[in-house]
Amino acid sequence: MKTVSNSSELEQLLQREQVILNAPVSTLVEKSLMRKEGRLTSSGALSVATGTYTGRSPKDKFIVNEPSVEGKIDWGPVNQPIAKEAFNRLYKKVLSYLEERDELFEFRGFAGADLGYRLPLQVVNERAWHNLFAHQLFIRPKKEELETHKPEFTIVSAPGFKADPAVDGTNSETFIIISFEERVVLIGGTEYAGEMKKSIFSVMNFILPEQEVLSMHCSANAGKEGDVALFFGLSGTGKTTLSADPNRYLIGDDEHGWSDNGVFNIEGGCYAKCVNLSYEKEPQIWNAIHFGAVLENVVINEQTGLPDYDDTSLTENTRAAYPIEAIPNTLNPSVAGHPNTIIFLTADAFGVLPPISKLTKEQAMYHFLSGYTSKLAGTERGVTSPEATFSTCFGAPFLPLPAARYAEMLGEKIEQHDVEVFLVNTGWSGGPYGVGKRMNLPYTRAMIQAALQGELQKVETITDPIFGLHVPLHCPGVPDEVLQPKGTWENPEEYDQKANELAAQFNENFKRFDGVSETIKQAGPQVQ
């Protein structure tokens, strides 16, 4: 298999004196400031703006249609094919463009904290701050590891290069293309750094299952007794916030693998949402944003240099990137044993799901395949009221293989390791968005703590008549009335109406999963 890291074009490009290899954080920050790519905040973090693209561009993401992936990729709107010839032409254009730059930045490191499954990476950047992002988000090599480092996958990022869709076969000026044969990710036309991180996650979601390792879009932490918990959830459900627990050791906040040895972090850093960030609610994340951290699209006061995390005038998708060591109580290396507990997080804006419920294995697979949360009004153009959104395996945009492959692996591991699974609603209670209130964060923390410490194992439960979930009647630190969602509504009939409405959307969404067993289908909601 030909590797891009050995191609003569890339080798020639990287042999130039203007290429800076594995620069320290101080140099990358200094270069970013000199090149006017960003500015320092009052805490020393580097603040940058990503221009037109303040989030991922899923319609511009492609996988090269090559013989080696034939019959494996789940082709469709998420995994769009692009011809090998189109990729090769675009790749040469990007390298020619980068050859004309005065300076380039190269990072060599790894994805995957487990030495048995780690992927040696090479990241080539036009922007100094993008290279700083790569340095903080991927696993940084030790000196001796860098001396023997041989890249097995390469990211080439050229945000200043814009494609011509009519000529290049793309959908716009922006492109994110993965070639598994050339072992390269080609990115252009977008300044949003998250494309680099998520592209390598997509790569690992292809590679790891081939090695019988379940790749997962989740955060993970470990207790002092070695017990391990996984937190699955889409953006905004509290995955990063709830896994950064001062009483537990953080394994990672977003991407993990689960092998026969246990769980390992894929990354070397965290990429936390910053919208409405406060020291009171999230002190660990707040304190991690200092020199070396990158703040994306956060409005900064020109006079004081203070970030305004409540200002969403640039985007609601404000982000902070920092190395995992910036969070106290992190495991190093980021590897642990098999999970004891799995938490599925959902921010239900309909206000009908219980704040916590226990799931059977079949229910766990149903909700894993469903990947439900709510899209709120105002987060996207045209969204005027909360909408149910379903993202398969809580990470549909990053899954190259058919969803059933990941779900089957999860079900096998839950059974093999006797894992307890809970569904936790971090969304609304007492009514839908605009009527009810967001779930009290201390209550949510208390429920999760009770689940992790085994305090809900023997608690009596009742079965929700619509969703079939097993809802505890009591939970330490939480008022009993909070646990039963229908009782928090002023009008029970309105609750029933909304609950049936959401149940119907669950059922409609699940029709797209072919080949799923009847027991898993029956584990979903039943419209009354």
N, C-alpha and C positions, 0 to 999 in steps of 0.2 A: 504493500500500500504506500503510495507516494505521500510524503508529508510536506506541508508548506514550509516548515522550518528548515527543510533541506533544499528548497527551491532556490535556484541561482538568483532570481530576481530579488527575493526577500533578503537573502544573504548579502548580496551586494549593497542593498539599501542600508542594512544594519551595520555594515562595516565602515560606514562613514564616520568621521570624527564628530559630526554634529549629533550623533545618537548617544544619549545619556542612559546608561544601563543601571537599573536598580538604585536610583538616586535616593539619598536619605530624605525623610520628611521635610527637614529644614530647607534643603535645596529645592524641592518641588514647590514648597510654599513660596520661597523667594522668587523662583522662576515665574510662578503664577502671577505674583504681584508685579514683577518687572514687565511682564507681557500684558498687563492690565486685564487679566482673565477674571480677577476677583479682588476682594478687599478683606482685611481682617476685621473681625467683630471685637467687641470689648473683652470677650473671653479668650481671644486668640484664634478662634476657628476661622477658616477660610470661607467667605460667603461668595457664592457664584449664582448667576442667572443662566438658565438654559434656553432662553429665547422662545421661539415658536413652540417647541416641543417641551412641555413640562411633565410629561409622562411617557409611558411606552407607546409605540406606534404599531399596534398589532396587525393592521392591514398592510404593513410594509415589511412583514417578517416572512422569510421564505426558507425552505430546505431544498437543497439541490437534488433533483431527481436523478439518482445514480444507481447503477446495478447493485451495489452493496446494500442499499436500503430498500430494494424492491420487495414488496410484500410485507414490510415491517412497519412503515410509517402510516399513521392514521391520517391520510390526506383529507383536506377540507379547508374551511375558512381559517382554522387555527394554523394548520401545517400546509401552507401553500407551496406547490412545487414550482421550481424554476429550472430551466434547462441548463445543462452543464456548460454548453457553449456560451450562454448569456452570462453565467457566473465568471467564466474564464476571461471574457472580454472586459467585464466590469472590474475584475480583480487587477488586471494589467493597468487599466486606467487609474485606479486608486493608487497603485504603487508608483506610477509615473507622477501623479499629483504629489505624493509624499516626498518624492525625490527632489522636488522643487522647494520644499520647506527649508527654512534656515536651521531648524532644530527639531529633533524627534526624541521621544522618550520611550524607553523599553523597560518593562517589568517582567521578571521571571519568578515564578512561584508555583503554587499548587492549588488544586481544588480537591478536597477530601482529606480529613484529618487522620483517617485510618490508613496506615502505610500500605496495607494490602490492596487498597482501592483508590489511592490518590492519583490524580491526573496532573502531570507536569504541564504548566501553562507558560505562554509567552504573550505579553500584551504590548502592542505597538501603538503609541498615541501621538496625535498631532498636538494635543493640548497638555500642558504640564499638570493642570488640575485633574484631568481625566486619569493621568498616570498615578497621581496621588490617591484618587478614588480606588484604582486597581490595587495599589499598595496596601490600602487599609481594608479592602473588602475580601481579597483573596488571601491565601495562607502564605506568609512571608518566609522565605528560605533562610536557614542558618548559613553562615559563611561557607562551610564545607559543602553544604548542599548546592549552593550556587555554583561552586567550582565544577561540579559534576552534572549540573542540570542539563537535561536534554528535553526540550519541549515536545509534547505529544499533541498539543492543540494550541492554535494561535488566534488571538484576536487582533485584527487590524482595524483601527478606528480612525476615520478621517471625516469629522463632522463638517469641515469646510468644503468637502467635495459633494456636489449635488448631481444626482442622476438625471438623465433625460429619459422619461418613461417610454417615449416613442422609439427610442434607439436601444435602451438598455433592458427593456422587458420588465421594468418595475412598475409599481402602481403610482408612485410619486417621486419626488426628488430624494426621498429617504428610503433606505434599505437596510435590512438586517438579514444577512444570508448565512446559513450554516451549511458547510460542505463536510459530510462525514468521511468522504474519501480523501479529500485534500486536507482534512482536519484543520479547518479554518473557519472563523467567524468574521465576516466582512461587514463593517458598519460604516454608513455614510449619511450625510444630510441631517443628522440630529445631534444636538449637544447633550441630550439627556443621558447621564452616565449609567442609569439603571439598565440600559440595554445591554451593557457589557456583562453585568452580574447575571441577569436573567437568561442571557444567551448561553452562558456556561452551565447554568442550571438545566436548561433544555438539553444540552449535550450530555450532562450527567444522567438525566432522566431517560436517555437512550442507552447509555453505556452500562449503567449499574444494573438494571434488570437483566441484561444479557449475562451478568455475572451472578444472578440470583440474589441481588441486593435490591430491596425496596427503596426507591428514592421518594422523598416526601417533602411537600411544601408545608413545613411546620416549624415551630420553635420547640426547644427541649431544655429541660433542666433536671437536676438530680438532688435528692435529699442527702442529709449528712449520713444516713445509713446506707446510701448507695442506691436507693429506689429512684427510678427514672420516670419522668412524665413527658408526654408529647402534647403540644398544643397546635391543633389544626384550625385554620380560619382565614378568610379572605381579608383583604386590606380594610382596616378600620374596625375589626372585630375585637382587637385587644391582644393579639398574639404576642407582640413584642413587649407590651406593657405588663402582661400577666406572667410572662416567663422570666422577667427581670425581678426576681423575688429575693430580697435581702437575706432570707432564711434558707435559700437553696442555691446550688451552684449552677450557673448558666452554662449549658453546653453550646447553644447557638440560638439565634432568633428567627431563622427563616428557612434554611435548607438543610436536610439531613438524609443520611442513608441508614438503613437497618439491615445489617448482615447477620450471619450466623454467630458473629462475635458480640453483637449488640448495636448500639446507636453511635453514629459519628457525625460531626458537623462537616458540611461541604465547604464552608467559608472560613475566613479568618477575621471577619468583621461583622458589623451590624449596620442596617440601613433603615433607620427608624423614622416613622412619620412624625412630623413636628407640629401639625396643626393643633392649636390650643394647648401646646405643651406648657406645663407648669412644674415648678420645683415641688409643690405640695403633693401633687398626684403622682409624678414620675421623677423622683429625685435622682435615680441612677442614670436615666437617660439625660436629664438636665446637666448633671455633673460630667458626663462623658463628652459634652460639646465644648472642647477646649482646643489648644493648639494641636494641629494635625487633623482635626475633624473637618469635614466638608459640609457646609450648609447649602442646600439647593433651594433656590427660589423663595427664601425667607426674606421678608422686607426688613431692612436694617435702617435704624435711625441715623441720618447723615451726620448729626452733631455728636451723638454719644456712642455710636457703634453698637447700640443694644438691639438685639433681634426682637421683632414684634411677632410672636408666634400666633397671635390672634388675627393678624392681617392676612387675608387670603386673596388680596387683589391680584397677585401673580398667578396663584393656583391654590387649590385646597391640598394638592399633593406635595406639600413642603416636606423636605427630607433632611436627615442628618446621617452622614457616613462616618464611622469611626471604628478603630480596631476593637476586637472583642475584649482585649485586656483593659479597655477604658471602663468596663463594667466590673465592679468589685465581685468577688466570689465566682470567678469563671474557672471552669475546668481547663487545665493545660497539661497535655493535649486534650482537645475537645472530643473525647471518646468516653463512652460509658457502657453499662450493661444493657440488658433487654428491658423495655418499658414495663412498668407495673400498671400504669394508668395512662389512658388516652383521653384528652379533652377536645371535643369538637366545639368551636366557638362560632356563634352566629349572632349578628346584630339584627334582630327581628323588629323592623319598624311597624309591623302590624300589631305588635304588643300581645300576641296570643300564645307564643311558645313559653313553656315553663322556664324559670331562671336556671334550674338544673334538673336533669332527669337521667336515669340509668338506661343504658341500651343493651339489648341482646347482641350477639355476634351478627345476626342477620340485620338487625336495625342499624348496627354500626356500618355494615357494608352498604346499606341503602343510603344512609346519610352521607357516607364518604363519596359515593357515586353522585349524589345530589349536589353536595357542596353549596348549601343555601346560605344566603344573607340578603340584606335589603340594599337597594340603591336609593339614596335619599334625594329628595327634591333639591335642586340647585347644584348637584355635583356634576351633572351633564346637561348640555343644552337640550331643551325639550322635556326634561323630567320635571313635572310639576307636582307629583305626589309620589310617595314611596312605591317602589317597584320590586317585586321578587326577582332576584338574580341567582342563577345556578351556575357554579363553576366546578366541573367534574373534578373530584379528588382534591377539592380546594386549591386547584392550580391548573385549570384547563389550558391557559395560554402557553404553558411550558411543557406539555406532555406530548412527545412525538409518537408514542405507542398508543394502541387502543386502550381506553379507560379501564376495561374489564381486566386487563393484565395487572394493573396496579391494585385494583380492588381485590382480586383473587389472592394476590400476595399478602395484602393486609389481613384478609380473613384467615389465611393459613397461620400467620404469625400471632394473631389474637388468640386463636385456639391453641397453638403450640405453647405459648407462654402464659396462658390463662390471664389475659390482660382485662382489666375493668375499663369500660368505655362510658363516658358521660357526654351529654349534649348540654352546653351552657349558653344561655341567651344573655348577651351583654347589651341587648337593644332596649326595647321599651316595655313598660309595665303600666297597667291601669288605663290603657287606651293606646291607639296608634300614635305614630309620630304627629306632633302638633296638638295632641290631646293628653296623652299619658306623659310619663317622665322616663328619662333614660335610667336604666338600672343603676342602683347605687353601687359605685365601685368597691367600697369596703364590704358590702354584702357579697358581691361577686368574688372578691378575694377570700372571704370566709367560706363560701361554698366550695371553692377550689381547694382550699386548705383542708377542709373536711374530707373531700374526695381523695386527696393525695395521702392523707393520714389514715385512711380506711375507716373513718368515722361514719360513713354512710352505708357500710356493708350490711349491717343488721337493722338499719332503720326501716320502719314500715313504709311501704310505698302504696300509692294508688295509681291505677292505669288511666291515663288521659283517654276519654272516649273517642276523640277524633284522631289524635296523633299516635295513640298507642304507646306513649312513653311512660316509663315508670317513675313517678314523681314522689320524692321523699316527703313525708309529712312533717319532719323536723330536721333542722340543720343547725349546729352550734353557731351562734353569732348572727342568726338571721330570724326575724319574726316569722312565725308559722304562716301568717296570712300572705306574706310575700311569695311563698313557694307555690301557691295555687293561682295561676294567672286570671282565671275567670272571676275569682272573688275580688280581684283588685279593680274590676270594671264597675262603673256605676250602673250600667245597663247590661245584664247578662245576655240578653237577646242580641245585642250588637256584637258582643264577644263571639257568640256562636256564628253569626253571619261572617265576621272577619276570619274566624278560624276555619270555617268551611271553604271560604274563598282561597285561603293560603293552601289548604289541603288539596284543593282541586288543581292548583298550580304545581304542587309537588307531583301529583299523579300525571299531569300532562307532560311535564318535563321528563318523567321517568320512562315514557313510551319510547324514547329514542335509544334506549339500551337494549340491544338485541342479545339473545343468548344468556340473559340473566335468569337464574333459577326462580321458580315460583315462590319459594319460601322467602327470598329476598324481596320480591315484588310485594308480597303480602305484609312485609314488615313496615311498609309505608303508611301514611295517613289514610283513614277511611272517611270519606265525606258522609256526613249525617243527613 
